[in-house]
Amino acid sequence: MKIVVDEERCEANGICMRAAPEAFRVDDDDRLHLLVTDVPSELRAKVERAVRDCPRGALSLTER
């Protein structure tokens, strides 16, 4: 699975980072950075939660 971010919708509120800090980081300029793009199996549940909890619907997962 691959993480996709809709930059237009993302407001970098940090909810994804709290759900999966191994995969997402919000910097001091309020920009979201992906720490992984291809989701390893051990992070899948956390990343799926981050996608589900995103209030703006800016995150999605696709098959590679």
Phi and psi in radians as a Rosetta constraint file:
Dihedral C 1 N 2 CA 2 C 2 CIRCULARHARMONIC -2.171 0.35
Dihedral N 2 CA 2 C 2 N 3 CIRCULARHARMONIC 2.443 0.35
Dihedral C 2 N 3 CA 3 C 3 CIRCULARHARMONIC -1.498 0.35
Dihedral N 3 CA 3 C 3 N 4 CIRCULARHARMONIC 2.334 0.35
Dihedral C 3 N 4 CA 4 C 4 CIRCULARHARMONIC -2.135 0.35
Dihedral N 4 CA 4 C 4 N 5 CIRCULARHARMONIC 2.325 0.35
Dihedral C 4 N 5 CA 5 C 5 CIRCULARHARMONIC -2.014 0.35
Dihedral N 5 CA 5 C 5 N 6 CIRCULARHARMONIC 2.225 0.35
Dihedral C 5 N 6 CA 6 C 6 CIRCULARHARMONIC -1.524 0.35
Dihedral N 6 CA 6 C 6 N 7 CIRCULARHARMONIC 1.753 0.35
Dihedral C 6 N 7 CA 7 C 7 CIRCULARHARMONIC -1.041 0.35
Dihedral N 7 CA 7 C 7 N 8 CIRCULARHARMONIC -0.536 0.35
Dihedral C 7 N 8 CA 8 C 8 CIRCULARHARMONIC -1.179 0.35
Dihedral N 8 CA 8 C 8 N 9 CIRCULARHARMONIC -0.573 0.35
Dihedral C 8 N 9 CA 9 C 9 CIRCULARHARMONIC -1.617 0.35
Dihedral N 9 CA 9 C 9 N 10 CIRCULARHARMONIC -0.462 0.35
Dihedral C 9 N 10 CA 10 C 10 CIRCULARHARMONIC -1.181 0.35
Dihedral N 10 CA 10 C 10 N 11 CIRCULARHARMONIC 2.256 0.35
Dihedral C 10 N 11 CA 11 C 11 CIRCULARHARMONIC -1.961 0.35
Dihedral N 11 CA 11 C 11 N 12 CIRCULARHARMONIC 0.170 0.35
Dihedral C 11 N 12 CA 12 C 12 CIRCULARHARMONIC 0.881 0.35
Dihedral N 12 CA 12 C 12 N 13 CIRCULARHARMONIC 0.831 0.35
Dihedral C 12 N 13 CA 13 C 13 CIRCULARHARMONIC -1.428 0.35
Dihedral N 13 CA 13 C 13 N 14 CIRCULARHARMONIC -0.152 0.35
Dihedral C 13 N 14 CA 14 C 14 CIRCULARHARMONIC 1.557 0.35
Dihedral N 14 CA 14 C 14 N 15 CIRCULARHARMONIC 0.008 0.35
Dihedral C 14 N 15 CA 15 C 15 CIRCULARHARMONIC -1.071 0.35
Dihedral N 15 CA 15 C 15 N 16 CIRCULARHARMONIC -0.732 0.35
Dihedral C 15 N 16 CA 16 C 16 CIRCULARHARMONIC -1.118 0.35
Dihedral N 16 CA 16 C 16 N 17 CIRCULARHARMONIC -0.669 0.35
Dihedral C 16 N 17 CA 17 C 17 CIRCULARHARMONIC -1.143 0.35
Dihedral N 17 CA 17 C 17 N 18 CIRCULARHARMONIC -0.664 0.35
Dihedral C 17 N 18 CA 18 C 18 CIRCULARHARMONIC -1.194 0.35
Dihedral N 18 CA 18 C 18 N 19 CIRCULARHARMONIC -0.616 0.35
Dihedral C 18 N 19 CA 19 C 19 CIRCULARHARMONIC -1.309 0.35
Dihedral N 19 CA 19 C 19 N 20 CIRCULARHARMONIC -0.646 0.35
Dihedral C 19 N 20 CA 20 C 20 CIRCULARHARMONIC -2.527 0.35
Dihedral N 20 CA 20 C 20 N 21 CIRCULARHARMONIC 1.289 0.35
Dihedral C 20 N 21 CA 21 C 21 CIRCULARHARMONIC -1.098 0.35
Dihedral N 21 CA 21 C 21 N 22 CIRCULARHARMONIC -0.313 0.35
Dihedral C 21 N 22 CA 22 C 22 CIRCULARHARMONIC -1.318 0.35
Dihedral N 22 CA 22 C 22 N 23 CIRCULARHARMONIC -0.276 0.35
Dihedral C 22 N 23 CA 23 C 23 CIRCULARHARMONIC -1.990 0.35
Dihedral N 23 CA 23 C 23 N 24 CIRCULARHARMONIC -0.424 0.35
Dihedral C 23 N 24 CA 24 C 24 CIRCULARHARMONIC -2.270 0.35
Dihedral N 24 CA 24 C 24 N 25 CIRCULARHARMONIC 2.555 0.35
Dihedral C 24 N 25 CA 25 C 25 CIRCULARHARMONIC -2.511 0.35
Dihedral N 25 CA 25 C 25 N 26 CIRCULARHARMONIC 2.369 0.35
Dihedral C 25 N 26 CA 26 C 26 CIRCULARHARMONIC -1.875 0.35
Dihedral N 26 CA 26 C 26 N 27 CIRCULARHARMONIC 2.179 0.35
Dihedral C 26 N 27 CA 27 C 27 CIRCULARHARMONIC -1.506 0.35
Dihedral N 27 CA 27 C 27 N 28 CIRCULARHARMONIC -3.121 0.35
Dihedral C 27 N 28 CA 28 C 28 CIRCULARHARMONIC -1.151 0.35
Dihedral N 28 CA 28 C 28 N 29 CIRCULARHARMONIC -0.318 0.35
Dihedral C 28 N 29 CA 29 C 29 CIRCULARHARMONIC -1.669 0.35
Dihedral N 29 CA 29 C 29 N 30 CIRCULARHARMONIC 0.266 0.35
Dihedral C 29 N 30 CA 30 C 30 CIRCULARHARMONIC 1.000 0.35
Dihedral N 30 CA 30 C 30 N 31 CIRCULARHARMONIC 0.811 0.35
Dihedral C 30 N 31 CA 31 C 31 CIRCULARHARMONIC -2.053 0.35
Dihedral N 31 CA 31 C 31 N 32 CIRCULARHARMONIC 2.374 0.35
Dihedral C 31 N 32 CA 32 C 32 CIRCULARHARMONIC -1.473 0.35
Dihedral N 32 CA 32 C 32 N 33 CIRCULARHARMONIC 2.360 0.35
Dihedral C 32 N 33 CA 33 C 33 CIRCULARHARMONIC -2.175 0.35
Dihedral N 33 CA 33 C 33 N 34 CIRCULARHARMONIC 2.372 0.35
Dihedral C 33 N 34 CA 34 C 34 CIRCULARHARMONIC -1.506 0.35
Dihedral N 34 CA 34 C 34 N 35 CIRCULARHARMONIC 2.227 0.35
Dihedral C 34 N 35 CA 35 C 35 CIRCULARHARMONIC -1.552 0.35
Dihedral N 35 CA 35 C 35 N 36 CIRCULARHARMONIC -0.354 0.35
Dihedral C 35 N 36 CA 36 C 36 CIRCULARHARMONIC -2.441 0.35
Dihedral N 36 CA 36 C 36 N 37 CIRCULARHARMONIC 2.590 0.35
Dihedral C 36 N 37 CA 37 C 37 CIRCULARHARMONIC -1.902 0.35
Dihedral N 37 CA 37 C 37 N 38 CIRCULARHARMONIC -0.768 0.35
Dihedral C 37 N 38 CA 38 C 38 CIRCULARHARMONIC -1.568 0.35
Dihedral N 38 CA 38 C 38 N 39 CIRCULARHARMONIC 2.062 0.35
Dihedral C 38 N 39 CA 39 C 39 CIRCULARHARMONIC -1.395 0.35
Dihedral N 39 CA 39 C 39 N 40 CIRCULARHARMONIC 2.070 0.35
Dihedral C 39 N 40 CA 40 C 40 CIRCULARHARMONIC -1.242 0.35
Dihedral N 40 CA 40 C 40 N 41 CIRCULARHARMONIC 2.694 0.35
Dihedral C 40 N 41 CA 41 C 41 CIRCULARHARMONIC -1.004 0.35
Dihedral N 41 CA 41 C 41 N 42 CIRCULARHARMONIC -0.594 0.35
Dihedral C 41 N 42 CA 42 C 42 CIRCULARHARMONIC -1.236 0.35
Dihedral N 42 CA 42 C 42 N 43 CIRCULARHARMONIC -0.281 0.35
Dihedral C 42 N 43 CA 43 C 43 CIRCULARHARMONIC -1.821 0.35
Dihedral N 43 CA 43 C 43 N 44 CIRCULARHARMONIC -0.069 0.35
Dihedral C 43 N 44 CA 44 C 44 CIRCULARHARMONIC -0.967 0.35
Dihedral N 44 CA 44 C 44 N 45 CIRCULARHARMONIC -0.830 0.35
Dihedral C 44 N 45 CA 45 C 45 CIRCULARHARMONIC -1.088 0.35
Dihedral N 45 CA 45 C 45 N 46 CIRCULARHARMONIC -0.732 0.35
Dihedral C 45 N 46 CA 46 C 46 CIRCULARHARMONIC -1.150 0.35
Dihedral N 46 CA 46 C 46 N 47 CIRCULARHARMONIC -0.760 0.35
Dihedral C 46 N 47 CA 47 C 47 CIRCULARHARMONIC -1.181 0.35
Dihedral N 47 CA 47 C 47 N 48 CIRCULARHARMONIC -0.698 0.35
Dihedral C 47 N 48 CA 48 C 48 CIRCULARHARMONIC -1.063 0.35
Dihedral N 48 CA 48 C 48 N 49 CIRCULARHARMONIC -0.677 0.35
Dihedral C 48 N 49 CA 49 C 49 CIRCULARHARMONIC -1.124 0.35
Dihedral N 49 CA 49 C 49 N 50 CIRCULARHARMONIC -0.759 0.35
Dihedral C 49 N 50 CA 50 C 50 CIRCULARHARMONIC -1.041 0.35
Dihedral N 50 CA 50 C 50 N 51 CIRCULARHARMONIC -0.751 0.35
Dihedral C 50 N 51 CA 51 C 51 CIRCULARHARMONIC -1.102 0.35
Dihedral N 51 CA 51 C 51 N 52 CIRCULARHARMONIC -0.806 0.35
Dihedral C 51 N 52 CA 52 C 52 CIRCULARHARMONIC -1.114 0.35
Dihedral N 52 CA 52 C 52 N 53 CIRCULARHARMONIC -0.652 0.35
Dihedral C 52 N 53 CA 53 C 53 CIRCULARHARMONIC -1.494 0.35
Dihedral N 53 CA 53 C 53 N 54 CIRCULARHARMONIC -0.137 0.35
Dihedral C 53 N 54 CA 54 C 54 CIRCULARHARMONIC -1.087 0.35
Dihedral N 54 CA 54 C 54 N 55 CIRCULARHARMONIC 2.039 0.35
Dihedral C 54 N 55 CA 55 C 55 CIRCULARHARMONIC -1.194 0.35
Dihedral N 55 CA 55 C 55 N 56 CIRCULARHARMONIC -0.372 0.35
Dihedral C 55 N 56 CA 56 C 56 CIRCULARHARMONIC -1.731 0.35
Dihedral N 56 CA 56 C 56 N 57 CIRCULARHARMONIC -0.064 0.35
Dihedral C 56 N 57 CA 57 C 57 CIRCULARHARMONIC 1.110 0.35
Dihedral N 57 CA 57 C 57 N 58 CIRCULARHARMONIC 0.584 0.35
Dihedral C 57 N 58 CA 58 C 58 CIRCULARHARMONIC -1.508 0.35
Dihedral N 58 CA 58 C 58 N 59 CIRCULARHARMONIC -0.183 0.35
Dihedral C 58 N 59 CA 59 C 59 CIRCULARHARMONIC -1.942 0.35
Dihedral N 59 CA 59 C 59 N 60 CIRCULARHARMONIC 2.538 0.35
Dihedral C 59 N 60 CA 60 C 60 CIRCULARHARMONIC -2.616 0.35
Dihedral N 60 CA 60 C 60 N 61 CIRCULARHARMONIC 2.902 0.35
Dihedral C 60 N 61 CA 61 C 61 CIRCULARHARMONIC -2.128 0.35
Dihedral N 61 CA 61 C 61 N 62 CIRCULARHARMONIC 2.441 0.35
Dihedral C 61 N 62 CA 62 C 62 CIRCULARHARMONIC -2.243 0.35
Dihedral N 62 CA 62 C 62 N 63 CIRCULARHARMONIC 2.741 0.35
Dihedral C 62 N 63 CA 63 C 63 CIRCULARHARMONIC -1.286 0.35
Dihedral N 63 CA 63 C 63 N 64 CIRCULARHARMONIC 2.576 0.35
